[in-house]
Amino acid sequence: MDSRVKIFTAFFLLVAGFFLSGCITYQISRYVEGDEVVLPNDRLEVGKTTLGEVLSLIGAPDNVAKVGMENLLIYERALLYRNRIKVGFPIPLSSLLRTSFDASAYGTLVRYDSLALFFNSEGILSHKTFEKGSSHPYFKTLFSSNR
Amino acid sequence: MRSTVKILAVLLITTLLSGCIVLGKNKQFQPFDSTELDKLSPGQTKASEVTEIFGAPSEVVELANGNAYVYKRTVTKGTVCWLLLITLGNAEKQHDQLVFFFDLNDTLTHYGLSLDADKAKYGLPR
């Protein structure tokens, strides 16, 4: 390639880089709350495991609640992912023109890993439920028709 | 001619990599000391003794057979990196949590402790 063409290409990319800055942006955001939730299935036995054993095994719950005559302990981790693409003119034109071009699209998905443990009034585990929301892939879950 | 190409290449790379990074930390502090747990004995310690040692709880929850006192402190660490066309943001929130369970007579039955606040990290989304 001719050296003049190379210089022109590099100069064009440089100028385009300056002008595109802020024009097209792609944002990737992640937010995590809480530590990893694991279900020690082999050590949690319904009708046998006590509240004390659970607390020494998994630690303090994230939430405690009363459900009827039972107590509920919830261990939870929330994972938020957001992707956003924005296309717009980098220089605000509102002071010069009444119209300005700006378009953006984003998708946010919050997934929860939750372990819920129910204890009867004697402090014995009556039932348990675990959902690993983070195992669902981001794009497939976000664009799935399932609610 | 070659030097011009080199200068333009350096400028191009600099432009493409131009950006900035921000690190932030947010702390919701509660001064409970988990080493004081040795002073407690389930079946004997009263709720008033717990509040005397650990202070006022963040939350009190009414349970089917008593109450739970929750002590919580939180650390959030955030990282944002702006590049020419891409912005990357990451935030991580972790808790230290101490939960005491009392029966209807306000006597301590159980307690649980989780110390995860130190696990909050700076970083980019992955």
Interface residues (C-beta under 8 A of the other chain):
Chain A: S3 K6 I7 A10 F11 L13 L14 G17 F18 L20 S21 I24 T25 Y26 Q27 I28 S29 R30 Y31 V32 E33 G34 D35 L51 G52 V54 L55 S56 I58 G59 A60 P61 D62 V64 A65 K66 V67 G68 M69 E70 N71 Y81 S121 G123
Chain B: M1 T4 V5 L8 A9 L11 L12 T15 L16 S18 P42 V61 E62 L63 A64 N65 A68 V70 L84 L85 I86 T87 L88 G89 N90 A91 E92 K93 Q94 H95 Q97 L98 V99 F101 T109 H110 Y111 G112 L113 S114 D116 K119 P125 R126
